[in-house]
Structures are given as structure tokens and as C-alpha cells.
Amino acid sequence: MKILIELPTWLGDTIMATPSIENLLVEYSQAEISILGTSLSIEVFEFHPRINNKFILDKSLIQVYKLSKKIGSFDIFLSYRNTLRSNFFRLLLSSRRKYSFNKRKFSNLHQVEKYNSFTNCVLKKDLKAGKLKIYHKEFINKTKRKKIAILNPGASYGSAKCWPIEYYSKLAIALSEKYHLILTGGRSENSASKKIENSLIDKGITKYENMTGKTSLSDLISLIYYADVFITGDSGPMHIAAALQIPTIAIFGPTIPRETSQWMNNYGVIIESQISCRPCMRRQCPLKHHNCMKNITPSQVLNKVKKLEKLEGFN
């Protein structure tokens, strides 16, 4: 049997789909598995032992058409997307059975549960969603070393999900007394991380590394694996930390924690502001004040870090 899985577009969604995908692979333990998606979503499965083929879906409809003709035939096509490009590919693809995720069909559930419910519909089963799963090259065992705090100030969704940079700067300065700091993010977050870095330089702090825009996904996973604490907004890397069970402070503003918070992370903490205009689910603050994030102070986050440090099993 040959199965083709189209992955979600975003990093976080792809990781949240892994419990669903793992259930699918258990049910079809002898199938040949191919995956299709963006270069970033494909990279999540770089070291997965069950993936036989990987295909990147280009934005160009002409390239989508060409890929559909050369990719071959499948017994099952299962897509976690429902876009014009995805539906066009689905129409052209040769497959006996075709399924597409419809977000309107699943509500009041965590995104992990929505994806898992989709798979259960396909399998006609009632399988539970397990923990997030990332296969990776073998890690060296964690040994006694410097304490590491990672600050991930950006979010691909938009500025509304980002905690103010000046708050990150104040937090970084406070954390530097105990932790070696690492700043992470994509190239689009270079400016934000540079401002945090400059605030550290101004205070004469040298125990830091600015890795923003310098890491592959594999590199980022390795960095997060060695973190003692990870501080971020509602972002893709937040779900990497959840998969690796890293103590995490997740700062939520316009989005809904019950839908996209860390799934089954024993050391995951959510901080959110209780104001009437959230969650608005907007990329930019429609009211121009961004109080859902501004109302969360650096001292609040620092106190949460201190509480995590007291937990049994904290690194």
C-alpha cells in the first residue's frame, strides 16, 4: 500500500499533526509512506524512520500540475490542508481514496485533537492523541554544564503575537545573572533580537549568543533540547519545546491557549492577560494598543521561571 500525506504549512501546525500521523503509521505499519509540503514542514520529518519519499509542493500552479503527473499513484492521499493549491493538487492526483482536513468540522478542540479527529474519521477508529513527536539525530546525553535560557521573541503569524522587545530585554538582563542566554528566531526577527542583544551589551553582559537567522530547523531543535528554560510567544518553536519536554513559558496574546498551547508538556506554563478584547485572532492589534501583551510584565515572567526552577525534574 502507498500513502501520501500532505503536511500543514506552518511549523507549529506540522508538529501538532505528529500524534495524528503517528496513529496513522501504526495502523498502516507496512505501507510505503510519502510526504508532501513546504520545505520547512518536510524538514520536521528529516529523520523519521518510516518516511520513504519527500516532495515539496511549489506555490506555482504549473509546478503543482507537473508534480501531480510525475509523483505516481497512491492508495490513500490524506491532506492536512484545505487551500486552493492543495485542492487543485488533490483533483489531479491519482489516488483511490482522498481525504482533506476541514477545520469547520472540528471545533472546541485543541489543534492536536482536531488533526487526530480527522485521522480517526479516515481510519474509522477512536484513537487517542499521544505526545508530540520529533525524530532527530541522536543527542549527546545532557551533562553538568552552564544553565541555558532561550528567548524566542518572534512569531510568524504576526506582530500581535509578539511580546514587546523592551520587555524581552529587561527579562534577558534579569536572567543573565543565572543563565547563559541564547536568542533564536528566523531572519525576519533579526532586528528584534539585535535590540535585545544591544541591551545586553549596554549592561556589559557577555554570557549570550544571538543565533537568530543562523540556524536550520535541525540546529534549532538541538539548541532547544539543551535549554533549561524556553521563553516564547505562541510560535512554532514553542511546539518543538513541547515535543522535547523542555520547561517553557509561553506568552499568549491574541490567540486561544486551549487550541494552540503546548500539548502534553509537563513543564509548560501559559501566561495570558485577562482583557475583554482577546482572543481576537488578528495578526495586528485592531485597537492599536496591544494591551494583551503589554499588560504582561517581565517580572511576571521571571516569577514563573523561578516557580519552574522549584519543580521536581527541572533541569
N, C-alpha and C positions, 0 to 999 in steps of 0.2 A: 504493500500500500504506500502511496505517495501523498504527503500532506504539505500544503503551502500555507504558511502563516504570515499575514501582513501585520506588522507591528504598529503600535501607536506612533505618532510623530515625535512627541516630546520625550525627553529623557525620563522625567518623573513618571509619566504615564506608562512608559515601556517597563520600568521597574515594577510599577504597581500591577502590571499584567502578568508578572512572572509566576505568582501562585496559580493563576488560571492556566497558564501554559504548562506548568509542571504537572498539573492534573491531567491535562490533555495527553502529555507524553507518557504518563503512566498507563493510561487507558489504551494507547496505541504504542505499546512498547517495542513492537517490531517494525514500525513504519519508518520510511525514509522521510526525514523532516527537512524542509527548506524554509527559509525566512526571507521576507521582503520588507523593505522600509527605508528610512533615511540612513545616511552614513552613521549618524550618532546612535540611532536605535539599534542598528545592526551591531555596532561595537559593543553593546551591552552583552551580546551573546558570543563574543570572540572566543571564549574558552569553554563554551558549553559542549559537553561530550556527545550530545545527541543531534547536533545540527550538522546536516550533510552539505547543504548549499546555502549561499547567501547572495541576495540580489538587491541592488539599490534601485529604488523607484525614482526616476528623474522627474523634475517638475514639468518638463516639456511633454505635451500630449503625444507628439510624434514619437518621442522616445518611449513613452508608455506603450504605444501601439507596437513598436518594434520589439520591446521586451516581451509583450504578451504572445508574440508569434514565435519567438525563439526559446522561450522558457520551458516549453513542453507541456505535457498533460498531467493532471493530478486527479486523485480520487476525491480529495477534500480540499477546498480553499476556505480558509477562515480568516476574516479580516477584523481587526480591532479598530478600524476606521470606517467612516461613512461620509466621504467627501466626493466631490465631482470627479477628481482624478482617480480615486480608489474605485468608484462605481464604474467608471469607464474601463478601467483595467479588468474589473470583475466581469463585465459584459463580454469582453474579448477573450478572456482566459478560457482554456479548455479544461473543465473540471466537472466531474459527475455531480458533486454536491458543493454548493456555495453558500456561505453564511457571512453576514455582515453585522457588526455591533450597532445597535440602535440605542443611543443614550436615553431617548424618550421612553423606552420600555422599562428602564430600571430607575427608580427614584428612592430617595431617603436611605441611601446606602453609601458606604464608603466606596471609593472608586475601585479598590481591590475587589470588593464584593460585587460591584456591577460587572466587572470583567469576568469574575468567576461564575456569576449567574448566567452570563452569555455562554460560557463554555458548558455549563450544566444543561442549558437548553439544547445545545448541539449534541451532547452526549446522552441526553435524557437520563441524567443522574442527579444526585443531590450531594455532591462532594463539597467538603469544607475548604475554605481558602487557607492555606498554610502561610508560613512566613515568606517574606520577600526573599528572592534567591538570586545571587550573583555568583557565577562561576568565575574564578580568577586564577592566574598563575599562582603557584604555591607561595605563601607568605613565610618569611622567616619568623619564628616564634618571637613574640614580644618579650623583651628582656628589660632589666632595670635600665633606665635612661632618663633623659630630660622629659619633663612634663610638656605636652603639646596641646595648645588650644588653636583650633582652626576657625577663622572668621570668614564667612562666605556672604558678602554684602549684597550681591546681585540677585536678580530673578528674571528669567527670560520673558515671563508673562507681561511685565510692565512695571513702571515706577511705583505704582500704588502698592505693590507687594514688598517694596524695599524700606527697611528701617532707615532713618536718617543717618547719613555718613558721619555727621558730627557725634552722633550717639555711639556709633561703632568705634570712633576714635577714642572717646572717653573710656569706653569699655576695654579697648585694647590696652590703653595705658594702665588701667587698674589690673588687668590680667597679667601684664608683663612682670609683675612682682613675683609671680609663682610659675608662669608658663612661658615656654618658647612659643612665639606666635607665628602662624602661617596664614597668609591671605590667599584666598582662592577665588576663582571666577573665570568667566570667558573673556575674550578680548574686548567685548563691549563694556566690561566692568573695569577696564584698566584705569580709567580716570578716577572712579570711586576708590579703588584700592590705593592708588597713588596718594590721594588725600589722607587716607588713614596712615599710610607709610610716612608722609611728611609730618604728621602729628607726632609719630613715634620719634622721628629724627629730631624734631624740635625739643623733645624731652630727653634727648641723649640716650634713647633706648636702642639697643643693638641686637637684642635677642628676638629677631624676627626674620621671616623670609616672605617676600612678595612673589608668589607663584602664579599670579593672575595672568591668564592668557598664555601660560607657558607649559601647560600640561595636556597630554592626551587623556582620554577617559580612563584608560588603564592606569596612568600616572596618578590621576585624581583619586581613584579607588584605593591605590596604595597609600597615598597621603592620609586619607580619611581613616583607613584601617589602623594607622598608628596614632590617631588622635586620642587624647584623653577626654576632650570635650569639643563638640562641634556646635557652632552658633550660626544660625542662618534664618532667612525668611522661608516662606513656603516655596521651595525650589526643588529642582531635580536632584541636586546633591544631597538634600535632606533625606531622600528615599534611599540613596546609597548608604548613608549613615544608618538608616533603619535596617537595611539588609545585613549590615555588618555589626548590628547591635552596639553602636557607638553612643555614649551619653550625649544627648543632643538637646539644645534649647532652640525651639522653633518659634519664631515670632510671626504671628498671623495678623493680617490687617483686613483686606477686602474679601478674602476667600473663606471657605467654610471648613473648619477643622474636622468635622465629622465625615467629610468627604475626601479630604486630601492630606490629613495628618499622617504622621509616621505610623505605619501598620505593624503592630505587634513588636514594637521596640520597648524592651523592659526598662530602658533608661531614656525614654523620650519625654520631654516636657514641653508643653504648649504655653505660650504667653499671648494673651489677647486682651484688647481693650473693649470694655462693655459700653459701647455707644450706639445710639439708635440707628445710625445710618449704615452700619455694617451688619452683615456682609453685602457689599454692593456688587462684587464680582466684576468690577471695572478695572481696566488697565491703568487708568489715571484717575486721580480723585476728582469726581464730578463736582464736588463742593469747594475744591481748591484749598482745603485746609489740611488734609491728610492726617487728621487727628487720631485715626485708628492706629496709626503707627507712632505719631509724635507723643501720644499720651503714655506710651510705654517707655520708661526711663532706663538709662544704663544701670542705675542702682538696683532696679527690679530684676534685670537680667543677671547682674552679678550675684544677687542673693539666691537666685535659682541655681547658679553654678555652685555656690557654697553648699546648698542643700544636696545637690547631686554628689558632691565630694564626700558626704557623710554616709551615702548609701553603701550597703554591703555589696562587694563586687565591683565598685568603682575602680577604674584602672589605677 
